Amino acid sequence: MAARSGLWFGVLTLFVVCSLTACSPAAQPQAAAAVESEPERPAQPQAADWWHPASGSTWQWQLTGELGLDLQVEVYDIDLQVEKSVVDYLHTQGARVICYISVGSYEDWRADASDFPPEVLGKDYEGWPGEKWLDIRRIDILAPILRARLDRCAARGFDAVEPDNMEVYTNDTGFPLTYEDQLAYALWLAEEAHARGLAIGQKNAPEQVRDLVGSYDFAIIEDAFYYGWAEEMLPYIQAGKPVFAAEYTDLPGDFELFCRQSREFGFSIILKKRDLNAWLETCP
């Protein structure tokens, strides 16, 4: 389901039908065999062919509930399942739009759930009913499914993709995954997104910043100020790429302090409820 850093909130299943002026509740969510053959790599377009978000951009992140489309923000991060009319409307308001998909977990409520064969399904994603970890080594099997999702992101006019649950190898997945497995998967995802004219953001996984900052266009992080690892994302800022940070109301952090730290780092920080509904608090 929605973005997580290892703690995470429950899954809501909602359906979106949107016109240019109103929305109804949105569809939301959020030792195995080695790779047998590497899928064909797409032709890589020039970097100018996709969106390059600016550091300091304001943003909203909503994956559940009735979509709020009237905020004066520069970037929206919303679920793949929304109608193209929603993305089009946000573009008319001058906003860019990020497409949320999960790349490291199987979600049994998704329309393409039956496309995942049993051999790539690992242990249950603890705390999130209906989800299982994926064997990310099996790019040969996962590639057609994820390419189809990226195709839908592009067809609906999204500017970028949020690849949730890309931080996999440190979890109890049921597979003997390694740092190198996760890195190979992340780099493959970046190639596939860029081939479709989509920017892509690193989701959490601070230990891989040095290896990914050259290939990814921005970062999205959760609870990083509360847990003390936000500074590890500074290579993105140093490369002229934004870091979109979210802290949550269910942890006893000092949001005003996090705002000051975020300003020092040049991050774009917001406070959200764990279910990522429309509620939003920005820095004073």
C-alpha positions as CSV (number, residue, x, y, z in Angstrom):
1,M,0.0,0.0,0.0
2,A,1.2,3.5,0.6
3,A,4.6,4.6,1.4
4,R,6.3,3.0,4.3
5,S,9.6,3.1,6.1
6,G,9.1,-0.1,8.1
7,L,6.3,1.0,10.4
8,W,3.2,1.6,8.3
9,F,-0.4,2.3,8.2
10,G,-3.4,0.1,7.3
11,V,-4.7,-0.4,3.8
12,L,-7.9,1.4,2.7
13,T,-9.5,0.3,-0.6
14,L,-11.2,3.1,-2.2
15,F,-12.4,3.9,-5.8
16,V,-11.9,7.3,-7.6
17,V,-14.1,8.6,-10.3
18,C,-13.1,12.2,-11.0
19,S,-14.2,15.0,-13.4
20,L,-12.4,18.2,-13.8
21,T,-14.2,19.8,-10.9
22,A,-15.0,17.1,-8.4
23,C,-13.9,13.7,-7.1
24,S,-15.5,10.7,-5.5
25,P,-13.5,8.4,-3.2
26,A,-10.4,7.2,-4.9
27,A,-9.0,3.7,-5.6
28,Q,-6.2,3.2,-3.2
29,P,-5.0,1.4,-1.8
30,Q,-0.4,0.8,-1.4
31,A,16.2,-19.6,-1.2
32,A,14.2,-18.7,-4.3
33,A,15.3,-19.1,-7.9
34,A,17.7,-16.5,-9.2
35,V,17.1,-14.3,-12.3
36,E,17.0,-16.6,-15.3
37,S,17.4,-14.0,-18.0
38,E,17.7,-10.2,-18.0
39,P,14.8,-8.5,-19.8
40,E,15.6,-6.4,-22.8
41,R,16.5,-2.9,-21.8
42,P,14.5,0.0,-23.3
43,A,16.2,2.7,-25.3
44,Q,17.2,5.4,-22.9
45,P,16.0,8.9,-23.9
46,Q,17.9,12.1,-23.2
47,A,17.5,13.5,-19.6
48,A,15.7,16.5,-21.0
49,D,12.8,14.2,-22.0
50,W,11.4,13.9,-18.5
51,W,10.5,16.3,-15.7
52,H,13.2,17.5,-13.4
53,P,11.6,18.7,-10.2
54,A,13.1,21.7,-8.4
55,S,14.4,21.6,-4.9
56,G,12.1,23.3,-2.4
57,S,8.9,22.5,-4.4
58,T,5.7,22.4,-2.3
59,W,3.8,19.2,-2.3
60,Q,0.8,17.2,-1.2
61,W,0.7,13.4,-0.8
62,Q,-2.7,11.7,-0.7
63,L,-3.5,8.1,-1.3
64,T,-6.8,7.6,0.5
65,G,-10.1,9.4,0.8
66,E,-11.8,12.0,-1.4
67,L,-9.1,13.8,-3.3
68,G,-8.5,17.4,-2.4
69,L,-7.6,19.2,-5.6
70,D,-7.7,22.8,-4.5
71,L,-4.3,23.1,-2.7
72,Q,-1.8,25.7,-3.8
73,V,1.0,23.2,-4.2
74,E,3.5,22.5,-7.0
75,V,3.5,18.7,-6.8
76,Y,0.8,16.1,-6.0
77,D,1.6,12.5,-5.2
78,I,-1.5,10.3,-5.8
79,D,-2.4,6.7,-6.7
80,L,-2.1,5.2,-10.1
81,Q,-5.8,4.3,-10.0
82,V,-7.1,7.8,-10.5
83,E,-8.7,8.8,-13.7
84,K,-6.7,10.7,-16.4
85,S,-9.1,13.6,-15.9
86,V,-7.7,14.1,-12.4
87,V,-4.1,14.4,-13.6
88,D,-5.3,16.7,-16.5
89,Y,-7.1,18.9,-14.0
90,L,-4.0,19.2,-11.7
91,H,-1.9,20.1,-14.8
92,T,-4.4,23.0,-15.6
93,Q,-3.7,24.2,-12.0
94,G,0.0,24.3,-12.7
95,A,0.9,21.2,-10.7
96,R,3.1,18.2,-11.5
97,V,1.8,14.8,-10.6
98,I,3.6,11.7,-9.2
99,C,2.2,8.2,-9.8
100,Y,2.2,6.0,-6.7
101,I,2.8,2.3,-7.3
102,S,4.2,-0.5,-5.1
103,V,7.2,-2.2,-6.6
104,G,8.3,-4.4,-3.7
105,S,5.0,-5.8,-2.5
106,Y,2.0,-7.8,-3.9
107,E,-1.4,-6.2,-3.1
108,D,-4.3,-8.6,-3.5
109,W,-6.8,-5.8,-4.2
110,R,-5.0,-4.5,-7.4
111,A,-6.6,-5.3,-10.8
112,D,-3.3,-7.0,-11.9
113,A,-3.0,-9.2,-8.7
114,S,-3.6,-12.4,-10.7
115,D,-0.6,-11.6,-12.9
116,F,1.9,-12.4,-10.0
117,P,2.8,-16.1,-10.0
118,P,3.3,-17.9,-6.7
119,E,7.0,-18.2,-7.0
120,V,7.6,-14.5,-6.6
121,L,5.3,-14.1,-3.6
122,G,7.1,-14.2,-0.2
123,K,6.1,-13.8,3.4
124,D,3.1,-11.7,4.4
125,Y,3.9,-8.0,4.8
126,E,3.4,-7.9,8.5
127,G,0.7,-5.5,9.6
128,W,-0.8,-5.1,6.1
129,P,-3.4,-7.7,5.3
130,G,-3.5,-8.7,1.7
131,E,0.1,-7.9,1.0
132,K,3.2,-10.1,0.5
133,W,6.8,-9.3,-0.3
134,L,8.1,-9.8,-3.8
135,D,11.2,-11.6,-4.9
136,I,12.8,-8.7,-6.6
137,R,15.6,-10.8,-8.1
138,R,13.0,-12.2,-10.5
139,I,13.0,-9.2,-12.8
140,D,12.3,-11.6,-15.7
141,I,8.9,-12.3,-14.1
142,L,8.1,-8.9,-12.6
143,A,9.1,-6.9,-15.7
144,P,5.9,-7.3,-17.7
145,I,3.7,-6.5,-14.7
146,L,5.6,-3.4,-13.7
147,R,6.1,-2.2,-17.3
148,A,2.3,-2.3,-17.6
149,R,1.9,-0.2,-14.5
150,L,4.5,2.3,-15.7
151,D,2.7,2.4,-19.1
152,R,-0.6,3.3,-17.3
153,C,1.2,6.0,-15.4
154,A,2.5,7.5,-18.6
155,A,-0.9,7.0,-20.4
156,R,-2.7,8.9,-17.7
157,G,-0.3,11.8,-18.0
158,F,1.7,11.5,-14.8
159,D,5.0,13.3,-14.7
160,A,6.8,10.9,-12.4
161,V,6.6,7.7,-10.4
162,E,6.9,6.9,-6.7
163,P,8.2,3.3,-6.4
164,D,7.0,2.3,-2.9
165,N,8.6,-0.6,-1.0
166,M,11.8,-0.5,-3.0
167,E,13.6,-0.9,0.3
168,V,13.2,-4.7,0.5
169,Y,16.4,-6.6,1.4
170,T,16.4,-5.5,5.1
171,N,12.9,-6.9,5.6
172,D,11.9,-10.5,6.5
173,T,10.7,-11.3,3.0
174,G,11.2,-15.0,2.8
175,F,13.9,-14.6,0.2
176,P,17.7,-14.3,0.7
177,L,17.8,-10.8,-0.9
178,T,21.0,-8.7,-0.8
179,Y,22.0,-5.1,-1.2
180,E,23.1,-5.8,-4.7
181,D,19.7,-7.4,-5.6
182,Q,17.9,-4.2,-4.4
183,L,20.3,-2.0,-6.2
184,A,19.9,-3.9,-9.5
185,Y,16.2,-3.7,-9.2
186,A,16.2,0.0,-8.4
187,L,18.4,0.8,-11.4
188,W,16.2,-1.3,-13.7
189,L,13.2,0.7,-12.5
190,A,14.9,4.0,-13.2
191,E,15.7,2.9,-16.7
192,E,12.1,1.8,-17.3
193,A,10.6,5.0,-15.9
194,H,12.9,7.2,-17.9
195,A,12.2,5.3,-21.1
196,R,8.5,6.3,-20.7
197,G,9.4,10.0,-20.1
198,L,8.7,9.6,-16.3
199,A,10.9,11.0,-13.6
200,I,11.4,8.6,-10.7
201,G,12.0,9.1,-7.0
202,Q,14.0,7.1,-4.5
203,K,11.7,5.9,-1.7
204,N,13.5,5.8,1.6
205,A,16.5,3.3,1.4
206,P,19.0,5.9,2.7
207,E,21.9,3.4,2.5
208,Q,21.6,3.4,-1.3
209,V,21.7,7.1,-1.8
210,R,25.3,7.2,-3.1
211,D,24.5,4.5,-5.7
212,L,21.2,5.9,-6.8
213,V,21.4,9.7,-6.8
214,G,22.9,9.7,-10.2
215,S,20.0,7.7,-11.7
216,Y,17.0,9.0,-9.7
217,D,15.4,12.5,-10.0
218,F,14.2,13.1,-6.5
219,A,13.7,11.3,-3.2
220,I,10.6,10.7,-1.0
221,I,11.3,10.0,2.7
222,E,9.2,9.1,5.8
223,D,9.9,9.7,9.5
224,A,13.5,10.5,8.6
225,F,13.8,13.5,11.0
226,Y,12.1,11.6,13.8
227,Y,14.5,8.6,13.4
228,G,17.6,10.8,12.7
229,W,18.6,9.8,9.2
230,A,17.4,12.7,7.1
231,E,20.9,14.1,6.6
232,E,21.8,10.9,4.7
233,M,19.6,12.3,1.8
234,L,21.7,15.4,1.4
235,P,23.5,14.1,-1.8
236,Y,20.2,14.7,-3.6
237,I,20.2,18.4,-2.6
238,Q,23.8,18.7,-3.5
239,A,23.0,17.3,-6.9
240,G,20.2,19.9,-7.4
241,K,17.4,17.3,-6.8
242,P,14.6,17.7,-4.3
243,V,13.9,15.7,-1.2
244,F,10.2,15.4,-0.3
245,A,9.9,14.6,3.4
246,A,6.8,13.5,5.4
247,E,6.6,13.1,9.1
248,Y,3.5,11.6,10.8
249,T,1.1,12.6,13.5
250,D,1.3,9.2,15.2
251,L,4.9,9.7,16.4
252,P,5.7,12.2,19.1
253,G,8.1,14.3,17.1
254,D,8.5,18.1,17.3
255,F,7.3,19.2,13.8
256,E,8.4,22.8,14.3
257,L,11.9,21.5,15.0
258,F,11.7,19.3,12.0
259,C,10.7,22.3,9.9
260,R,13.7,24.2,11.0
261,Q,16.0,21.3,10.2
262,S,14.3,20.8,6.9
263,R,14.8,24.4,5.9
264,E,18.5,24.1,6.8
265,F,18.8,21.0,4.5
266,G,16.6,22.4,1.7
267,F,14.0,19.7,2.0
268,S,10.3,20.0,1.3
269,I,8.6,18.7,4.5
270,I,4.9,18.1,5.4
271,L,3.1,16.6,8.3
272,K,0.6,13.8,7.4
273,K,-1.7,11.3,9.1
274,R,-0.5,7.8,8.6
275,D,-3.3,6.8,6.3
276,L,-2.3,9.6,3.9
277,N,-5.7,11.1,3.5
278,A,-6.3,14.8,2.4
279,W,-5.2,16.2,5.8
280,L,-2.0,18.2,5.5
281,E,0.0,20.5,7.8
282,T,2.9,22.6,6.4
283,C,5.6,24.5,8.2
284,P,4.7,27.8,9.8
